[in-house]
Amino acid sequence: MMWLYFRIRLSQCCALSCSVLIICLAFIVFRWKIRRKGSVMNDYEEDLQLSLFDMSTISSATNNFSTDNILGKGGFGSVYKGVLKDGKEIAVKRLLQNSSQGIQEFKNEVMHIAKLQHRNLVKLLGCCVYAEERLLVYEFMLNKSLDYFIFDEKKSMLLDWTMRFDIINGIARGLLYLHQDSRHRIVHRDLKAANVLLDGEMNPKISDFGLARSFGGNETKANTRHVVGTYGYLSPEYIIDGVYSTKSDVFSFGVLVLEIVSGNRNRGFTHQDHNFNLLGHAWKLFMEDKGYDCTK
């Protein structure tokens, strides 16, 4: 009986020890996450002088991320419209928790756009890191993205040639700033109609710098084994050899100009006389001295 008593007591002690150990480990992990979060937030606050939003503030502004407030979706997550307590409208980019855009990619986008100031670049107002949540807070763009207009038969009628020219010119100015006039030469790597936003006066602003890369000193190009971006806008040398530079953005800009002028997407374009995409169709018309037909 005595032996059985000691055995029961030993089992109870072991169970108690395991419980204490689990509690201690949970506390250590919790403290580590708090320190990690604080470290990340301090980096943004000190290095980038970027406003930090509380999760409660963003949740309240977006009505707890209501589906009615969704402005758009992508591989990264969703963008929500929000209204702060002072009445200011914002756009909140909520990255998927299991997205490949992790903390480093999130910080990459913040670092590339936080200090950029140009009328043709979307303004980043701040960010929020809470537990596994990663949120970017941008100025709200009343007229959504460029593709919302140019690829819609009815809405495209709202864009006359003067407006289309002004949009093209504005995108070019923003791109020139990134490539030549900013502190570091920045390659966007994902310039497309969906990443050009329009404000209330239809002024274009380049957005989404999650894939951007910067060059310092005399660097002009780089190589990668992991080609990212949107097919249809990527330059041949980038797709084939993984080489990207400011010229890659210029190629994407050229595709975008053709889409703005023609109202057709490069990918998915069809023609009854051939199987070329929009670029091939435009080149064919150019060689036949019928370049203006691309606008029809």
N, C-alpha and C positions, 0 to 999 in steps of 0.2 A: 504493500500500500504506500509506504514511504517513497519507494521508487517511482510509482505512478504519480504521486504528488509533485515530486521534483521535476518529472517530465512535463507535467501540465504547466508548472510555473516557468520552466525553461521556454516552452512554446509561447506562453504569454509574453515573456520578456523579448523573445525574438520578434513577435508580431509588433510589440510596442516600438522596438528599435527600428524596424522597417518603416513604420509609420512616421517616426521622427525623421528618418533619413529622407523619405519621400517629401515631407514638408520642407526640409532644409534645401533639397535640390530644387523644389518648386520656387522657393524664395530666391535662391541664387539665380535661377533662370529669369525670374521676374525682374530682379535688380539689374541683370545684364541687359535685358530688353530696354529698361528705363534708361540706363547709361547710353546704350546704342542710339536710342531715339534722341536723347539729349545731345549726343555728339553730332548726329546728323543735323539736328535743328540748329545747333550752335554754328556749324559750318555755314549754313545758309545765312544765318543772322549776321555773323561776323565777316565772312568773306564776301558775301554778295549783297549785303545790306538789303535783304529781301524781306518783305512783310510776311509774318507767319500768322496763319489763321487757325483758330480753334476748330476742332471737329464739330463741336456743338453749333458754332456759328454757321458753318457750311451746311450742316444737316438741316438747320432751321431755314436757311436761305433757299434750299432746294426742296423743301417740304419732305425731308427725309429721303432724298433721292427718288422722288416720285417718277414713275414712268411717264407721267403727263408732262414732265419738265425736260425730257430727253430731246436734245437738239440734233444729235447724230451718234452713230456707233461706228466702231472700227475694230481692227485686230487688237488694239491697245486697250479698249474698254469703251466707255460712253462719255458723252459730254452733256452736261445738264445746265439749264438756265437757272439762275438763282437771283434772289432779290435780298440785299442786306437790309438791316433794320433802318438805315438812313434812306432807303429807297433806291440805292444804287444797284443797277443790274450787272450781273457777272455771268461768266461762263466757267463751269467747273469741269475739268477733265479728270475723270476717275479711272485710274489704271486698274486693270484686272489684277487681282492678287496673285494669280498663277501665270501672269503674263511674263514673256521673256524680257520685257522692259522692267528690270529689277531696280534696286536702289541706285546702282551706278548709271544705268540708262536714264533713270528719272533725274538724277543729279546732272547728267550730261545735258539734258534739255534745259534745265534751270540755269546752268552755268553759261550756256550759249546765248540765251535770250534775256537773262535778267538785267544785264548792263547795256543791252542794245537799245538805242533810242532813235527811231526813224518813223516817219509818218506812214510808211508802207510796210511796217513790221508790226504784228499784233503785240500788244503790250501785256506783259506778265505782271499781274498785281501782287501775287504771292503764292504760297504753297502751304501744304499741311501734310505732316507725317504722323499718323496715329496708328499704333499697333502695326498691322499689316497694310493699312490703307496708305496710298500715295495719291495726293490730290494736287492739281495745278489750277490756280485761279487766274483767269484772263479777263480782259475787258470784254464786254458783251458786244457782239457784232449783229446789228439789227437784221441785216439782209442775208445772214447765213453764209454759205460758201458759193463760189463762182459756178460750180457744176450744177447747183440748184437752179441756175438761170439758163446757162448756155445749152444744156442738153434737154431742156424742156421746151416743146414746140410752142406752147402758149407764153411761158415766162420769157423766152428768148426774144419775143416781140417787143418786150420792154426795153431792150438794149439796142439803141440805134448805133450807127457807125461812130458817132462822136464819143459815146459812152464806151464802146468797145475799145476805141483807140486810147482813151484816158485810162482804162483798166490795164491795157497792155503796157502803157507808158509807166504807170505806177508800179507794176510788177518789176519792170526793168530797173526802175530807180531803187527799189528795195534790194534787188539782186546785186546791183552795182555797189551798194553800200556794204553788203555782206562780203563781196569779193575784193573790194579795193579800199573802202573808206572806214571800215570798222577796225578796231585795235588788232584783231587777228583775222586773217583771211579765212572765211567760213564757207564751207561747202554744205549746202542744205541736204542734198542727196535724195530728196523726196518731193521735189517741186511738181505739183499737179493741180488740177482745177479744184479738187476737194480741199487742198491745203492753202487756198487763197480765199480769205474771208472778205466780206463787203460790209462796210459800215452804213449808217443811215443815209449817207450821201453817195453811196456806191463807190467809195474809195477803196481800192484793194489793199489788203494787208497779208503778207506771207506769214503762215503759222506752222505749227508742228515741227519742232526742232529736235525731236527724239532721235533722229538718225544723223544729225549734223556732225560734222567734224571740222576742226580748225587747224590751220597751218601757221607755224611761226617762222620768223626769219625769212630765209630764201626758199622755203619749201613751196612747191607748186603742185605736187601730186603724191599719191600714195597707193599702195596695193592692199587688197584684202582677199581672203579666201571665202569670206561670207558676204555674198552680194545681197544687199538689202534695197528696198525701194519698191516702186510700183512698175511692173512690166508695161511697156507701152510708152513710158517716159524715160527709160534708162538708155544711156548711150551704148553703142556696140562694144567699145573697148572696156567698158565697165562690166557688161554681161559676160564677155568672152574671157578677158584677162584679169578682171577684178581691179582695173586701174581707174581711179576716180580723181577728179580735179575740178577746178572752177568750170572747165569746159563741159564737164558732165551736166552741171546745172544749166549751162547755155543750151545744150542739146534739149534738155527737158523744157526749157523756156520756148524753144522753137516749136516743139510739139504742142505746147500749150497755146501758142499764138495761132497755129493752124486750127486748133479746136475752137478757139474764140471766134475766129473769122468764119469758119465753115459751120459751126454748131454741131459737129460730129466728133465722136470719140475716135482716137487713133486705133485702139483695140476694139474689135467688134464692128469696124467699118466694113460695109459691103457695097459692091458695085456690080451692076449686071454685065459689064463688059470685061471684068478681070477679077482676080482674087487678091489684089494688093490691099494693104492697110491704108490708112489715111495718108501716111508719109509717102508711100509708093504711089498713091493716086495723085498727090500734089506734084511729085517729081515727074510723073508721066505727063501731066498737063503742062508743066513748065517746059519740058523738052519739046512739046508740040506747040509751044508759044500760046498756050491757053491758060496761063496762070490765074487769070481773073475768074475762070470758071469754077475754081475751088470755093468761091464764096456763094455759089448758087445751091 
